[in-house]
Amino acid sequence: QVQPVESGGGSVQAGGSLKLSCEAPGVIFSGCGMGWYRQPPGKEREEEREEVSTISTSGNTNYADSVRGRFTISQGNARNSLYLQMNSLKIEDSGVYYCAVLFENSALQCVPQIWGQGTQVTVSS
């Protein structure tokens, strides 16, 4: 599987905006969705990544309570591109943002299984 590649991270002041992009060229979209996950500062284990937003193959979106109303997830027409528009950024939004392709596990749960390398987002006061 080709690893997704994220871009668009950077440093911004609180209240500002950023748009993250993810390209997964060559991915055969046999999964159940794609999503964005954040690894907060000081946390390094993959299990400590927090779900920010996901979008299913049918277009259903889901957001963490902390970002609902501020972030918007979307996909490109080819469905192997993923975007996250982040507005009204807060300091606590800082972290490494990972794009992931989701697949069903043995328990039929839609979970991230292919990860990108991540892109850093730093929000300062």
Disulfide bonds with the S-S distance in Angstrom:
Cys22-Cys99 2.06
Cys32-Cys110 1.93
